[in-house]
Amino acid sequence: MFTVEIAGRAIAVTNADEAQARELIESEEFREDLTVIQSEGKPIWDGKATLDLRPATPDEEEEFEEADDLDDEDEADEDEPSVVFLIDIDDEEDEE
């Protein structure tokens, strides 16, 4: 598992292998999502800060597993890597 950091702050963990995780953080779609998704009323990423990838810590892996257990009912495509945010994400309903 790998952790995505923005300016040194861990924001998400993925169960992707290293190549998939690098592809994820370099993808325009993921980067755009990070500028749209908000935490505490602000976009997660300003589009300028450094995006980094590093191996996940045991605590981050545990958070991923706990979140993944809750999502098992959704029957996501098991071949596709999952991403779990480590920060609080604002509900879209709260923004309206």
Summary of the structure (lengths in Angstrom):
residues: 96
radius of gyration: 13.2
end to end distance: 34.5
largest distance: 37.4
contacts: 238
relative contact order: 0.26
helix: 41%
strand: 24%
